Amino acid sequence: MLSEPWRLRDCLDVHQHGLYDFEVDTATSSARECAEAIKEFVDRPPATRAFDELRGRARRHDPSAT
């Protein structure tokens, strides 16, 4: 339970970048539709990943990052 404000803030900060490999909208899609979309994604992953982009961003901002 996220009853303490600092915990909620921490959770929001983690996703501040807004870059993901894949997303589903559980507000507009059924559980089955989401599961099918996830399965399709897993079967055909993208050539580049969000972490690759985020790593590149970090390196551009911090030359000492490896």
Number of C-alpha atoms within 10 A of each C-alpha: 5 9 7 8 8 10 12 12 11 10 11 11 10 9 10 8 10 7 13 12 11 13 11 14 10 10 7 9 12 12 13 9 14 16 13 12 16 15 11 11 14 11 9 9 11 11 5 9 13 15 12 10 13 14 12 14 11 14 13 11 9 10 8 8 10 8
